[in-house]
Each structure stands twice: as C-alpha cells, then as structure tokens.
Amino acid sequence: MENGQRTSSEVARKIHQCVLCPYSTNKKYNLQKHYRVHTGEKPFACPHCPYRASQKSNVMAHISTHKQFEDGTKQ
C-alpha cells in the first residue's frame, strides 16, 4: 500500500523459519513455541505431580487424568 500499511495478504505471506529444522509458519508465536522442541524447555507444570510440558494445552489434558482417578472412573 502507498501509506506504508500492509494488506492482509502481505502479512499472511511472511514466513517464520526455524533455523534448526525445516519447520516454518506464518505466525511468530508458533515458531516461538516450536523452539521448545529443540531446547527441551517445559515451562508448564502439573500442580498434582512432577509432569511438565512445553505447551499449556498438554498440561491441561494431563490434569484431567488426575480428575478421572479421583472420581474413580478409571482404574
């Protein structure tokens, strides 16, 4: 565009490439999360046990296993 702003199609074309493997994404945050695969960083912890994960959604799914055992629904 003439006024220095990018159109949505121009923004969507920006690719963020991992320098350690072939992974690429158009969202910078996804690349930041991806780097945890290489660093081994696991900033999210289960409050019930030593389990840790690189993504919050994985810890949330894990926590539900504790609730199943507390309810007696899984043996």
N, CA, C and O atoms as a Tripos MOL2 file, in Angstrom:
@<TRIPOS>MOLECULE
protein
  300   299    75     0     0
PROTEIN
NO_CHARGES

@<TRIPOS>ATOM
      1 N           0.8400   -1.1830    0.0000 N.3       1 MET1
      2 CA          0.0000    0.0000    0.0000 C.3       1 MET1
      3 C           0.8810    1.2420    0.0000 C.2       1 MET1
      4 O           2.0520    1.1920    0.3770 O.2       1 MET1
      5 N           0.3140    2.3200   -0.4160 N.am      2 GLU2
      6 CA          1.0820    3.5490   -0.5490 C.3       2 GLU2
      7 C           1.3950    4.2020    0.7900 C.2       2 GLU2
      8 O           2.4390    4.8400    0.9230 O.2       2 GLU2
      9 N           0.5290    4.0650    1.7780 N.am      3 ASN3
     10 CA          0.7240    4.7410    3.0610 C.3       3 ASN3
     11 C           1.5810    3.9370    4.0420 C.2       3 ASN3
     12 O           1.6590    4.2970    5.2160 O.2       3 ASN3
     13 N           2.2130    2.8780    3.5960 N.am      4 GLY4
     14 CA          3.1080    2.1070    4.4530 C.3       4 GLY4
     15 C           2.4420    0.9770    5.2090 C.2       4 GLY4
     16 O           3.1210    0.2180    5.9010 O.2       4 GLY4
     17 N           1.1370    0.8480    5.0970 N.am      5 GLN5
     18 CA          0.4470   -0.2460    5.7790 C.3       5 GLN5
     19 C           0.4270   -1.4740    4.8800 C.2       5 GLN5
     20 O           0.3980   -1.3580    3.6550 O.2       5 GLN5
     21 N           0.4440   -2.6210    5.4840 N.am      6 ARG6
     22 CA          0.4160   -3.8690    4.7280 C.3       6 ARG6
     23 C          -1.0100   -4.3730    4.5950 C.2       6 ARG6
     24 O          -1.8270   -4.2130    5.5020 O.2       6 ARG6
     25 N          -1.2930   -4.9740    3.4750 N.am      7 THR7
     26 CA         -2.5900   -5.6140    3.3120 C.3       7 THR7
     27 C          -2.5540   -6.9570    4.0300 C.2       7 THR7
     28 O          -1.4790   -7.4590    4.3590 O.2       7 THR7
     29 N          -3.7180   -7.5380    4.2740 N.am      8 SER8
     30 CA         -3.7590   -8.8200    4.9780 C.3       8 SER8
     31 C          -3.0480   -9.9090    4.1840 C.2       8 SER8
     32 O          -2.4580  -10.8110    4.7800 O.2       8 SER8
     33 N          -3.0900   -9.8490    2.8640 N.am      9 SER9
     34 CA         -2.3960  -10.8660    2.0710 C.3       9 SER9
     35 C          -0.8870  -10.7140    2.1740 C.2       9 SER9
     36 O          -0.1650  -11.7090    2.1100 O.2       9 SER9
     37 N          -0.3960   -9.4930    2.3330 N.am     10 GLU10
     38 CA          1.0430   -9.2780    2.5030 C.3      10 GLU10
     39 C           1.5090   -9.7950    3.8620 C.2      10 GLU10
     40 O           2.5850  -10.3830    3.9670 O.2      10 GLU10
     41 N           0.7140   -9.5820    4.8900 N.am     11 VAL11
     42 CA          1.0540  -10.0550    6.2280 C.3      11 VAL11
     43 C           1.0470  -11.5790    6.2510 C.2      11 VAL11
     44 O           1.9360  -12.1890    6.8460 O.2      11 VAL11
     45 N           0.0730  -12.1940    5.6230 N.am     12 ALA12
     46 CA         -0.0470  -13.6490    5.6200 C.3      12 ALA12
     47 C           1.1340  -14.3150    4.9220 C.2      12 ALA12
     48 O           1.4460  -15.4690    5.2150 O.2      12 ALA12
     49 N           1.7860  -13.6220    4.0190 N.am     13 ARG13
     50 CA          2.8990  -14.2040    3.2770 C.3      13 ARG13
     51 C           4.1920  -14.2400    4.0780 C.2      13 ARG13
     52 O           5.1300  -14.9290    3.6750 O.2      13 ARG13
     53 N           4.2790  -13.5310    5.1850 N.am     14 LYS14
     54 CA          5.5100  -13.5300    5.9640 C.3      14 LYS14
     55 C           5.6910  -14.9040    6.6000 C.2      14 LYS14
     56 O           4.8110  -15.3920    7.3100 O.2      14 LYS14
     57 N           6.8160  -15.5060    6.3430 N.am     15 ILE15
     58 CA          7.0970  -16.8470    6.8460 C.3      15 ILE15
     59 C           8.2040  -16.7710    7.8900 C.2      15 ILE15
     60 O           9.2330  -16.1290    7.6810 O.2      15 ILE15
     61 N           7.9760  -17.4270    9.0020 N.am     16 HIS16
     62 CA          8.9730  -17.5300   10.0630 C.3      16 HIS16
     63 C           9.5570  -18.9340    9.9810 C.2      16 HIS16
     64 O           8.8320  -19.9220   10.1040 O.2      16 HIS16
     65 N          10.8500  -19.0200    9.7750 N.am     17 GLN17
     66 CA         11.5370  -20.2900    9.5370 C.3      17 GLN17
     67 C          12.4030  -20.6590   10.7370 C.2      17 GLN17
     68 O          13.1500  -19.8260   11.2500 O.2      17 GLN17
     69 N          12.3020  -21.9040   11.1800 N.am     18 CYS18
     70 CA         13.1840  -22.4180   12.2240 C.3      18 CYS18
     71 C          14.5850  -22.5480   11.6460 C.2      18 CYS18
     72 O          14.7610  -23.0450   10.5340 O.2      18 CYS18
     73 N          15.5760  -22.1010   12.4020 N.am     19 VAL19
     74 CA         16.9600  -22.1850   11.9280 C.3      19 VAL19
     75 C          17.5740  -23.5600   12.2160 C.2      19 VAL19
     76 O          18.6860  -23.8470   11.7740 O.2      19 VAL19
     77 N          16.8550  -24.4040   12.9520 N.am     20 LEU20
     78 CA         17.3880  -25.7080   13.3340 C.3      20 LEU20
     79 C          16.7780  -26.8860   12.5760 C.2      20 LEU20
     80 O          17.3200  -27.9900   12.6000 O.2      20 LEU20
     81 N          15.6450  -26.6470   11.9030 N.am     21 CYS21
     82 CA         14.9800  -27.7190   11.1600 C.3      21 CYS21
     83 C          14.1020  -27.1090   10.0710 C.2      21 CYS21
     84 O          14.0420  -25.8840    9.9650 O.2      21 CYS21
     85 N          13.4290  -27.9060    9.2660 N.am     22 PRO22
     86 CA         12.6280  -27.3690    8.1580 C.3      22 PRO22
     87 C          11.3040  -26.7100    8.5630 C.2      22 PRO22
     88 O          10.5960  -26.2060    7.6910 O.2      22 PRO22
     89 N          10.9480  -26.6940    9.8330 N.am     23 TYR23
     90 CA          9.6700  -26.1250   10.2660 C.3      23 TYR23
     91 C           9.5540  -24.6580    9.8750 C.2      23 TYR23
     92 O          10.5070  -23.8900   10.0130 O.2      23 TYR23
     93 N           8.3710  -24.2740    9.3810 N.am     24 SER24
     94 CA          8.0860  -22.8660    9.1020 C.3      24 SER24
     95 C           6.6170  -22.6030    9.3880 C.2      24 SER24
     96 O           5.7920  -23.5160    9.3480 O.2      24 SER24
     97 N           6.2990  -21.3520    9.6770 N.am     25 THR25
     98 CA          4.9400  -20.9470    9.9950 C.3      25 THR25
     99 C           4.7630  -19.4850    9.6310 C.2      25 THR25
    100 O           5.7420  -18.7550    9.4790 O.2      25 THR25
    101 N           3.5220  -19.0590    9.4920 N.am     26 ASN26
    102 CA          3.2780  -17.6440    9.2200 C.3      26 ASN26
    103 C           3.0010  -16.8690   10.5100 C.2      26 ASN26
    104 O           2.7610  -15.6620   10.4630 O.2      26 ASN26
    105 N           3.0310  -17.5400   11.6510 N.am     27 LYS27
    106 CA          2.8070  -16.8670   12.9330 C.3      27 LYS27
    107 C           4.0630  -16.9600   13.7980 C.2      27 LYS27
    108 O           4.5740  -18.0480   14.0630 O.2      27 LYS27
    109 N           4.5420  -15.8150   14.2240 N.am     28 LYS28
    110 CA          5.7740  -15.7610   15.0140 C.3      28 LYS28
    111 C           5.6340  -16.5430   16.3190 C.2      28 LYS28
    112 O           6.5700  -17.2230   16.7380 O.2      28 LYS28
    113 N           4.4680  -16.4490   16.9610 N.am     29 TYR29
    114 CA          4.2630  -17.1420   18.2280 C.3      29 TYR29
    115 C           4.3920  -18.6550   18.0540 C.2      29 TYR29
    116 O           4.9400  -19.3300   18.9250 O.2      29 TYR29
    117 N           3.8920  -19.1950   16.9330 N.am     30 ASN30
    118 CA          4.0210  -20.6340   16.6950 C.3      30 ASN30
    119 C           5.4810  -21.0460   16.6030 C.2      30 ASN30
    120 O           5.8540  -22.1210   17.0730 O.2      30 ASN30
    121 N           6.3100  -20.2010   16.0020 N.am     31 LEU31
    122 CA          7.7370  -20.5100   15.9130 C.3      31 LEU31
    123 C           8.3710  -20.4750   17.3020 C.2      31 LEU31
    124 O           9.2180  -21.3100   17.6180 O.2      31 LEU31
    125 N           7.9660  -19.5140   18.1310 N.am     32 GLN32
    126 CA          8.4960  -19.4410   19.4920 C.3      32 GLN32
    127 C           8.1400  -20.7120   20.2680 C.2      32 GLN32
    128 O           8.9800  -21.2510   20.9880 O.2      32 GLN32
    129 N           6.9040  -21.1930   20.1290 N.am     33 LYS33
    130 CA          6.5070  -22.4440   20.7860 C.3      33 LYS33
    131 C           7.2940  -23.6180   20.2180 C.2      33 LYS33
    132 O           7.6970  -24.5150   20.9580 O.2      33 LYS33
    133 N           7.5120  -23.6130   18.9100 N.am     34 HIS34
    134 CA          8.2360  -24.7030   18.2570 C.3      34 HIS34
    135 C           9.6580  -24.8310   18.7860 C.2      34 HIS34
    136 O          10.1560  -25.9450   18.9420 O.2      34 HIS34
    137 N          10.3110  -23.7250   19.0620 N.am     35 TYR35
    138 CA         11.7010  -23.7830   19.5340 C.3      35 TYR35
    139 C          11.8400  -24.5920   20.8190 C.2      35 TYR35
    140 O          12.9250  -25.0910   21.1160 O.2      35 TYR35
    141 N          10.7640  -24.7290   21.5810 N.am     36 ARG36
    142 CA         10.8140  -25.5460   22.7980 C.3      36 ARG36
    143 C          11.1010  -27.0070   22.4750 C.2      36 ARG36
    144 O          11.6260  -27.7330   23.3190 O.2      36 ARG36
    145 N          10.7640  -27.4450   21.2690 N.am     37 VAL37
    146 CA         11.0920  -28.8100   20.8430 C.3      37 VAL37
    147 C          12.6040  -28.9980   20.8710 C.2      37 VAL37
    148 O          13.1010  -30.0480   21.2790 O.2      37 VAL37
    149 N          13.3240  -27.9800   20.4360 N.am     38 HIS38
    150 CA         14.7810  -28.0720   20.3530 C.3      38 HIS38
    151 C          15.4650  -27.7950   21.6960 C.2      38 HIS38
    152 O          16.4940  -28.3950   22.0040 O.2      38 HIS38
    153 N          14.8950  -26.8890   22.4910 N.am     39 THR39
    154 CA         15.5430  -26.5110   23.7470 C.3      39 THR39
    155 C          15.1870  -27.4460   24.8980 C.2      39 THR39
    156 O          15.9190  -27.5280   25.8840 O.2      39 THR39
    157 N          14.0650  -28.1470   24.7730 N.am     40 GLY40
    158 CA         13.6120  -29.0100   25.8580 C.3      40 GLY40
    159 C          12.9130  -28.2410   26.9670 C.2      40 GLY40
    160 O          12.5760  -28.8150   28.0020 O.2      40 GLY40
    161 N          12.6910  -26.9500   26.7590 N.am     41 GLU41
    162 CA         12.0220  -26.1240   27.7700 C.3      41 GLU41
    163 C          10.5990  -26.6330   27.9870 C.2      41 GLU41
    164 O           9.8650  -26.8850   27.0310 O.2      41 GLU41
    165 N          10.2240  -26.7790   29.2510 N.am     42 LYS42
    166 CA          8.8790  -27.2150   29.6210 C.3      42 LYS42
    167 C           8.3770  -26.3070   30.7400 C.2      42 LYS42
    168 O           8.4480  -26.6690   31.9150 O.2      42 LYS42
    169 N           7.8720  -25.1320   30.3790 N.am     43 PRO43
    170 CA          7.5110  -24.1380   31.3880 C.3      43 PRO43
    171 C           6.1750  -24.3810   32.0970 C.2      43 PRO43
    172 O           5.8600  -23.6840   33.0610 O.2      43 PRO43
    173 N           5.3910  -25.3480   31.6410 N.am     44 PHE44
    174 CA          4.0730  -25.5790   32.2310 C.3      44 PHE44
    175 C           4.1020  -26.8470   33.0760 C.2      44 PHE44
    176 O           4.5050  -27.9110   32.6060 O.2      44 PHE44
    177 N           3.6690  -26.7220   34.3320 N.am     45 ALA45
    178 CA          3.7630  -27.8340   35.2800 C.3      45 ALA45
    179 C           2.3870  -28.2510   35.7810 C.2      45 ALA45
    180 O           1.4870  -27.4270   35.9420 O.2      45 ALA45
    181 N           2.2480  -29.5420   36.0210 N.am     46 CYS46
    182 CA          1.0510  -30.0810   36.6530 C.3      46 CYS46
    183 C           1.1280  -29.7670   38.1470 C.2      46 CYS46
    184 O           2.1740  -29.9740   38.7630 O.2      46 CYS46
    185 N           0.0390  -29.2710   38.7410 N.am     47 PRO47
    186 CA          0.0680  -28.9760   40.1760 C.3      47 PRO47
    187 C          -0.0560  -30.2270   41.0530 C.2      47 PRO47
    188 O           0.1000  -30.1450   42.2720 O.2      47 PRO47
    189 N          -0.3350  -31.3820   40.4390 N.am     48 HIS48
    190 CA         -0.5710  -32.6100   41.1980 C.3      48 HIS48
    191 C           0.5830  -33.6040   41.1660 C.2      48 HIS48
    192 O           0.6380  -34.5170   41.9900 O.2      48 HIS48
    193 N           1.5040  -33.4360   40.2240 N.am     49 CYS49
    194 CA          2.6060  -34.3900   40.0790 C.3      49 CYS49
    195 C           3.7700  -33.7060   39.3570 C.2      49 CYS49
    196 O           3.6520  -32.5370   38.9910 O.2      49 CYS49
    197 N           4.8730  -34.3930   39.1460 N.am     50 PRO50
    198 CA          6.0480  -33.7670   38.5180 C.3      50 PRO50
    199 C           5.9380  -33.5260   37.0060 C.2      50 PRO50
    200 O           6.8650  -32.9780   36.4090 O.2      50 PRO50
    201 N           4.8350  -33.9210   36.3820 N.am     51 TYR51
    202 CA          4.6980  -33.7680   34.9280 C.3      51 TYR51
    203 C           4.8690  -32.3130   34.5040 C.2      51 TYR51
    204 O           4.3240  -31.4020   35.1280 O.2      51 TYR51
    205 N           5.6340  -32.1100   33.4330 N.am     52 ARG52
    206 CA          5.8350  -30.7860   32.8400 C.3      52 ARG52
    207 C           5.6520  -30.9150   31.3360 C.2      52 ARG52
    208 O           5.8410  -31.9920   30.7710 O.2      52 ARG52
    209 N           5.2810  -29.8070   30.6850 N.am     53 ALA53
    210 CA          5.0660  -29.8300   29.2410 C.3      53 ALA53
    211 C           5.4900  -28.5130   28.6170 C.2      53 ALA53
    212 O           5.6140  -27.4910   29.2920 O.2      53 ALA53
    213 N           5.7070  -28.5660   27.3260 N.am     54 SER54
    214 CA          6.1320  -27.3710   26.5990 C.3      54 SER54
    215 C           4.9480  -26.5020   26.1980 C.2      54 SER54
    216 O           5.1220  -25.3330   25.8530 O.2      54 SER54
    217 N           3.7280  -27.0740   26.2420 N.am     55 GLN55
    218 CA          2.5410  -26.3040   25.8870 C.3      55 GLN55
    219 C           1.4690  -26.4700   26.9610 C.2      55 GLN55
    220 O           1.2770  -27.5580   27.5030 O.2      55 GLN55
    221 N           0.7880  -25.3900   27.2510 N.am     56 LYS56
    222 CA         -0.2250  -25.3840   28.3040 C.3      56 LYS56
    223 C          -1.3460  -26.3850   28.0200 C.2      56 LYS56
    224 O          -1.8440  -27.0380   28.9370 O.2      56 LYS56
    225 N          -1.7390  -26.5050   26.7610 N.am     57 SER57
    226 CA         -2.8340  -27.4190   26.4220 C.3      57 SER57
    227 C          -2.4960  -28.8650   26.7880 C.2      57 SER57
    228 O          -3.3840  -29.6310   27.1620 O.2      57 SER57
    229 N          -1.2330  -29.2400   26.6830 N.am     58 ASN58
    230 CA         -0.8310  -30.5990   27.0580 C.3      58 ASN58
    231 C          -0.9520  -30.8230   28.5620 C.2      58 ASN58
    232 O          -1.3510  -31.9030   28.9960 O.2      58 ASN58
    233 N          -0.6120  -29.8180   29.3540 N.am     59 VAL59
    234 CA         -0.7520  -29.9410   30.8090 C.3      59 VAL59
    235 C          -2.2250  -29.9990   31.1860 C.2      59 VAL59
    236 O          -2.6070  -30.7690   32.0670 O.2      59 VAL59
    237 N          -3.0550  -29.1970   30.5300 N.am     60 MET60
    238 CA         -4.4800  -29.2020   30.8450 C.3      60 MET60
    239 C          -5.0930  -30.5800   30.5590 C.2      60 MET60
    240 O          -5.9090  -31.0700   31.3390 O.2      60 MET60
    241 N          -4.7050  -31.1940   29.4540 N.am     61 ALA61
    242 CA         -5.1930  -32.5420   29.1390 C.3      61 ALA61
    243 C          -4.6820  -33.5400   30.1730 C.2      61 ALA61
    244 O          -5.4170  -34.4370   30.5850 O.2      61 ALA61
    245 N          -3.4430  -33.3900   30.5890 N.am     62 HIS62
    246 CA         -2.8550  -34.2800   31.5940 C.3      62 HIS62
    247 C          -3.5800  -34.1490   32.9290 C.2      62 HIS62
    248 O          -3.8570  -35.1550   33.5820 O.2      62 HIS62
    249 N          -3.8890  -32.9350   33.3380 N.am     63 ILE63
    250 CA         -4.5590  -32.7010   34.6250 C.3      63 ILE63
    251 C          -5.8840  -33.4480   34.6840 C.2      63 ILE63
    252 O          -6.2830  -33.9240   35.7470 O.2      63 ILE63
    253 N          -6.5650  -33.5540   33.5500 N.am     64 SER64
    254 CA         -7.8460  -34.2600   33.5470 C.3      64 SER64
    255 C          -7.6840  -35.7320   33.9200 C.2      64 SER64
    256 O          -8.6390  -36.3470   34.3930 O.2      64 SER64
    257 N          -6.5060  -36.3080   33.7200 N.am     65 THR65
    258 CA         -6.3040  -37.7020   34.1240 C.3      65 THR65
    259 C          -6.3360  -37.8300   35.6400 C.2      65 THR65
    260 O          -6.7890  -38.8510   36.1570 O.2      65 THR65
    261 N          -5.8720  -36.8320   36.3550 N.am     66 HIS66
    262 CA         -5.9400  -36.8580   37.8190 C.3      66 HIS66
    263 C          -7.3900  -36.8240   38.2770 C.2      66 HIS66
    264 O          -7.7550  -37.5170   39.2270 O.2      66 HIS66
    265 N          -8.2150  -36.0340   37.6200 N.am     67 LYS67
    266 CA         -9.6260  -35.9360   37.9940 C.3      67 LYS67
    267 C         -10.3350  -37.2570   37.7460 C.2      67 LYS67
    268 O         -11.2070  -37.6430   38.5240 O.2      67 LYS67
    269 N          -9.9730  -37.9610   36.6690 N.am     68 GLN68
    270 CA        -10.5930  -39.2540   36.3840 C.3      68 GLN68
    271 C         -10.2760  -40.2570   37.4810 C.2      68 GLN68
    272 O         -11.1450  -41.0280   37.8860 O.2      68 GLN68
    273 N          -9.0380  -40.2540   37.9660 N.am     69 PHE69
    274 CA         -8.6650  -41.1790   39.0330 C.3      69 PHE69
    275 C          -9.3320  -40.7960   40.3500 C.2      69 PHE69
    276 O          -9.7140  -41.6720   41.1260 O.2      69 PHE69
    277 N          -9.4750  -39.5050   40.6070 N.am     70 GLU70
    278 CA        -10.1380  -39.0590   41.8390 C.3      70 GLU70
    279 C         -11.6020  -39.4640   41.8370 C.2      70 GLU70
    280 O         -12.1400  -39.8570   42.8720 O.2      70 GLU70
    281 N         -12.2560  -39.3690   40.6690 N.am     71 ASP71
    282 CA        -13.6670  -39.7220   40.5530 C.3      71 ASP71
    283 C         -13.8910  -41.2270   40.5630 C.2      71 ASP71
    284 O         -15.0210  -41.6880   40.7260 O.2      71 ASP71
    285 N         -12.8250  -41.9900   40.3890 N.am     72 GLY72
    286 CA        -12.9550  -43.4360   40.3280 C.3      72 GLY72
    287 C         -13.4390  -43.9410   38.9860 C.2      72 GLY72
    288 O         -13.8400  -45.0990   38.8710 O.2      72 GLY72
    289 N         -13.4090  -43.0920   37.9640 N.am     73 THR73
    290 CA        -13.9070  -43.5110   36.6600 C.3      73 THR73
    291 C         -12.8960  -44.3340   35.8890 C.2      73 THR73
    292 O         -13.2650  -45.0140   34.9320 O.2      73 THR73
    293 N         -11.6390  -44.2930   36.2770 N.am     74 LYS74
    294 CA        -10.6130  -45.1290   35.6410 C.3      74 LYS74
    295 C          -9.8410  -45.8430   36.7280 C.2      74 LYS74
    296 O          -9.5550  -45.2660   37.7780 O.2      74 LYS74
    297 N          -9.5200  -47.0420   36.4910 N.am     75 GLN75
    298 CA         -8.7820  -47.8380   37.4740 C.3      75 GLN75
    299 C          -7.4390  -48.2040   36.9220 C.2      75 GLN75
    300 O          -6.6570  -48.8770   37.5940 O.2      75 GLN75
@<TRIPOS>BOND
     1     1     2 1
     2     2     3 1
     3     3     4 2
     4     3     5 am
     5     5     6 1
     6     6     7 1
     7     7     8 2
     8     7     9 am
     9     9    10 1
    10    10    11 1
    11    11    12 2
    12    11    13 am
    13    13    14 1
    14    14    15 1
    15    15    16 2
    16    15    17 am
    17    17    18 1
    18    18    19 1
    19    19    20 2
    20    19    21 am
    21    21    22 1
    22    22    23 1
    23    23    24 2
    24    23    25 am
    25    25    26 1
    26    26    27 1
    27    27    28 2
    28    27    29 am
    29    29    30 1
    30    30    31 1
    31    31    32 2
    32    31    33 am
    33    33    34 1
    34    34    35 1
    35    35    36 2
    36    35    37 am
    37    37    38 1
    38    38    39 1
    39    39    40 2
    40    39    41 am
    41    41    42 1
    42    42    43 1
    43    43    44 2
    44    43    45 am
    45    45    46 1
    46    46    47 1
    47    47    48 2
    48    47    49 am
    49    49    50 1
    50    50    51 1
    51    51    52 2
    52    51    53 am
    53    53    54 1
    54    54    55 1
    55    55    56 2
    56    55    57 am
    57    57    58 1
    58    58    59 1
    59    59    60 2
    60    59    61 am
    61    61    62 1
    62    62    63 1
    63    63    64 2
    64    63    65 am
    65    65    66 1
    66    66    67 1
    67    67    68 2
    68    67    69 am
    69    69    70 1
    70    70    71 1
    71    71    72 2
    72    71    73 am
    73    73    74 1
    74    74    75 1
    75    75    76 2
    76    75    77 am
    77    77    78 1
    78    78    79 1
    79    79    80 2
    80    79    81 am
    81    81    82 1
    82    82    83 1
    83    83    84 2
    84    83    85 am
    85    85    86 1
    86    86    87 1
    87    87    88 2
    88    87    89 am
    89    89    90 1
    90    90    91 1
    91    91    92 2
    92    91    93 am
    93    93    94 1
    94    94    95 1
    95    95    96 2
    96    95    97 am
    97    97    98 1
    98    98    99 1
    99    99   100 2
   100    99   101 am
   101   101   102 1
   102   102   103 1
   103   103   104 2
   104   103   105 am
   105   105   106 1
   106   106   107 1
   107   107   108 2
   108   107   109 am
   109   109   110 1
   110   110   111 1
   111   111   112 2
   112   111   113 am
   113   113   114 1
   114   114   115 1
   115   115   116 2
   116   115   117 am
   117   117   118 1
   118   118   119 1
   119   119   120 2
   120   119   121 am
   121   121   122 1
   122   122   123 1
   123   123   124 2
   124   123   125 am
   125   125   126 1
   126   126   127 1
   127   127   128 2
   128   127   129 am
   129   129   130 1
   130   130   131 1
   131   131   132 2
   132   131   133 am
   133   133   134 1
   134   134   135 1
   135   135   136 2
   136   135   137 am
   137   137   138 1
   138   138   139 1
   139   139   140 2
   140   139   141 am
   141   141   142 1
   142   142   143 1
   143   143   144 2
   144   143   145 am
   145   145   146 1
   146   146   147 1
   147   147   148 2
   148   147   149 am
   149   149   150 1
   150   150   151 1
   151   151   152 2
   152   151   153 am
   153   153   154 1
   154   154   155 1
   155   155   156 2
   156   155   157 am
   157   157   158 1
   158   158   159 1
   159   159   160 2
   160   159   161 am
   161   161   162 1
   162   162   163 1
   163   163   164 2
   164   163   165 am
   165   165   166 1
   166   166   167 1
   167   167   168 2
   168   167   169 am
   169   169   170 1
   170   170   171 1
   171   171   172 2
   172   171   173 am
   173   173   174 1
   174   174   175 1
   175   175   176 2
   176   175   177 am
   177   177   178 1
   178   178   179 1
   179   179   180 2
   180   179   181 am
   181   181   182 1
   182   182   183 1
   183   183   184 2
   184   183   185 am
   185   185   186 1
   186   186   187 1
   187   187   188 2
   188   187   189 am
   189   189   190 1
   190   190   191 1
   191   191   192 2
   192   191   193 am
   193   193   194 1
   194   194   195 1
   195   195   196 2
   196   195   197 am
   197   197   198 1
   198   198   199 1
   199   199   200 2
   200   199   201 am
   201   201   202 1
   202   202   203 1
   203   203   204 2
   204   203   205 am
   205   205   206 1
   206   206   207 1
   207   207   208 2
   208   207   209 am
   209   209   210 1
   210   210   211 1
   211   211   212 2
   212   211   213 am
   213   213   214 1
   214   214   215 1
   215   215   216 2
   216   215   217 am
   217   217   218 1
   218   218   219 1
   219   219   220 2
   220   219   221 am
   221   221   222 1
   222   222   223 1
   223   223   224 2
   224   223   225 am
   225   225   226 1
   226   226   227 1
   227   227   228 2
   228   227   229 am
   229   229   230 1
   230   230   231 1
   231   231   232 2
   232   231   233 am
   233   233   234 1
   234   234   235 1
   235   235   236 2
   236   235   237 am
   237   237   238 1
   238   238   239 1
   239   239   240 2
   240   239   241 am
   241   241   242 1
   242   242   243 1
   243   243   244 2
   244   243   245 am
   245   245   246 1
   246   246   247 1
   247   247   248 2
   248   247   249 am
   249   249   250 1
   250   250   251 1
   251   251   252 2
   252   251   253 am
   253   253   254 1
   254   254   255 1
   255   255   256 2
   256   255   257 am
   257   257   258 1
   258   258   259 1
   259   259   260 2
   260   259   261 am
   261   261   262 1
   262   262   263 1
   263   263   264 2
   264   263   265 am
   265   265   266 1
   266   266   267 1
   267   267   268 2
   268   267   269 am
   269   269   270 1
   270   270   271 1
   271   271   272 2
   272   271   273 am
   273   273   274 1
   274   274   275 1
   275   275   276 2
   276   275   277 am
   277   277   278 1
   278   278   279 1
   279   279   280 2
   280   279   281 am
   281   281   282 1
   282   282   283 1
   283   283   284 2
   284   283   285 am
   285   285   286 1
   286   286   287 1
   287   287   288 2
   288   287   289 am
   289   289   290 1
   290   290   291 1
   291   291   292 2
   292   291   293 am
   293   293   294 1
   294   294   295 1
   295   295   296 2
   296   295   297 am
   297   297   298 1
   298   298   299 1
   299   299   300 2
@<TRIPOS>SUBSTRUCTURE
     1 MET1         2 RESIDUE 1 A MET
     2 GLU2         6 RESIDUE 1 A GLU
     3 ASN3        10 RESIDUE 1 A ASN
     4 GLY4        14 RESIDUE 1 A GLY
     5 GLN5        18 RESIDUE 1 A GLN
     6 ARG6        22 RESIDUE 1 A ARG
     7 THR7        26 RESIDUE 1 A THR
     8 SER8        30 RESIDUE 1 A SER
     9 SER9        34 RESIDUE 1 A SER
    10 GLU10       38 RESIDUE 1 A GLU
    11 VAL11       42 RESIDUE 1 A VAL
    12 ALA12       46 RESIDUE 1 A ALA
    13 ARG13       50 RESIDUE 1 A ARG
    14 LYS14       54 RESIDUE 1 A LYS
    15 ILE15       58 RESIDUE 1 A ILE
    16 HIS16       62 RESIDUE 1 A HIS
    17 GLN17       66 RESIDUE 1 A GLN
    18 CYS18       70 RESIDUE 1 A CYS
    19 VAL19       74 RESIDUE 1 A VAL
    20 LEU20       78 RESIDUE 1 A LEU
    21 CYS21       82 RESIDUE 1 A CYS
    22 PRO22       86 RESIDUE 1 A PRO
    23 TYR23       90 RESIDUE 1 A TYR
    24 SER24       94 RESIDUE 1 A SER
    25 THR25       98 RESIDUE 1 A THR
    26 ASN26      102 RESIDUE 1 A ASN
    27 LYS27      106 RESIDUE 1 A LYS
    28 LYS28      110 RESIDUE 1 A LYS
    29 TYR29      114 RESIDUE 1 A TYR
    30 ASN30      118 RESIDUE 1 A ASN
    31 LEU31      122 RESIDUE 1 A LEU
    32 GLN32      126 RESIDUE 1 A GLN
    33 LYS33      130 RESIDUE 1 A LYS
    34 HIS34      134 RESIDUE 1 A HIS
    35 TYR35      138 RESIDUE 1 A TYR
    36 ARG36      142 RESIDUE 1 A ARG
    37 VAL37      146 RESIDUE 1 A VAL
    38 HIS38      150 RESIDUE 1 A HIS
    39 THR39      154 RESIDUE 1 A THR
    40 GLY40      158 RESIDUE 1 A GLY
    41 GLU41      162 RESIDUE 1 A GLU
    42 LYS42      166 RESIDUE 1 A LYS
    43 PRO43      170 RESIDUE 1 A PRO
    44 PHE44      174 RESIDUE 1 A PHE
    45 ALA45      178 RESIDUE 1 A ALA
    46 CYS46      182 RESIDUE 1 A CYS
    47 PRO47      186 RESIDUE 1 A PRO
    48 HIS48      190 RESIDUE 1 A HIS
    49 CYS49      194 RESIDUE 1 A CYS
    50 PRO50      198 RESIDUE 1 A PRO
    51 TYR51      202 RESIDUE 1 A TYR
    52 ARG52      206 RESIDUE 1 A ARG
    53 ALA53      210 RESIDUE 1 A ALA
    54 SER54      214 RESIDUE 1 A SER
    55 GLN55      218 RESIDUE 1 A GLN
    56 LYS56      222 RESIDUE 1 A LYS
    57 SER57      226 RESIDUE 1 A SER
    58 ASN58      230 RESIDUE 1 A ASN
    59 VAL59      234 RESIDUE 1 A VAL
    60 MET60      238 RESIDUE 1 A MET
    61 ALA61      242 RESIDUE 1 A ALA
    62 HIS62      246 RESIDUE 1 A HIS
    63 ILE63      250 RESIDUE 1 A ILE
    64 SER64      254 RESIDUE 1 A SER
    65 THR65      258 RESIDUE 1 A THR
    66 HIS66      262 RESIDUE 1 A HIS
    67 LYS67      266 RESIDUE 1 A LYS
    68 GLN68      270 RESIDUE 1 A GLN
    69 PHE69      274 RESIDUE 1 A PHE
    70 GLU70      278 RESIDUE 1 A GLU
    71 ASP71      282 RESIDUE 1 A ASP
    72 GLY72      286 RESIDUE 1 A GLY
    73 THR73      290 RESIDUE 1 A THR
    74 LYS74      294 RESIDUE 1 A LYS
    75 GLN75      298 RESIDUE 1 A GLN
